[in-house]
């Protein structure tokens, strides 16, 4: 398998300090001096410095990657520290990209770090991705995954991919020559709200460590041209039972991006592609209520029913004293709301961030409830805008 870096004649020389630092690599026949030179010449882009990006970037920096690009625009939150090991408690409130760059530079002062403090989008992705040899996708949402995939295919860059949820993860290499891309595996995104985010469903703190290290391993193998990369293979990780499975993937000749006759030749609107609509006063017939309006209604003691559709363990962490019926139980317990329906009482539904409550509100509307609203942003917005003493989780 060909490497993605220059010929040996063009590779940078190793200094005596390099020899000492990477001695355990140099005595590996599969790496050696030339392999370490390839690592030093390589340019890798890490999209995200969160759960996956943290271990990924740390191990790439330690391995001697010459140039590491970081893309992130978020700030460190206390809830990140359970898994995003590149950040620490004093970093809370700092830009993640600054916190990450500081730790990486401390680990390896010879590392060249390029910071892209921006949201990767259809306007800047091609320009950013084209500067690197390999992209490592550490994102946690479908629009950015499709964006990264398409940008990699259009620029001819391999994409070391991973994703995580609860106790499970998956990893592969997409966009390699003759290999499948992310769209070959997932031609269409799931409907909005169908797949909970890690913020809603949770994630075992060590899981992104497992998957991020796998991503870093694949990046290094691609640079060295050694071993068998995860091209055409999807590695499935079940950390709860500590089982690893593998699925064979094939390049789809009819793929709109990497197929024989591609129809996607430029980046598109990925929010629209994934069915994500901008905030609106009404979504799918459900009025959206701000947390400020909910606060006003509570203080005015208006006659309405506040319905909490989270899980009982979430209710124990933080609640607004609403009636608890988890969204999955709602079809079997909807009769508990009959009195409110018969009286025409307004039902205001909330969850952690607004996704599950929107689905619950739509279900109630389908069941004949005429006066249903969804709290936009849920508990997280309440904590951020109304009462900081309410825990974020």
Order of alpha helices (4+ residues) and beta strands (2+ residues): alpha-alpha-alpha-beta-alpha-beta-alpha-beta-alpha-beta-alpha-beta-beta-alpha-alpha-alpha-beta-beta-alpha-beta-beta-alpha-beta-alpha-beta-alpha-alpha-beta-alpha-beta-alpha
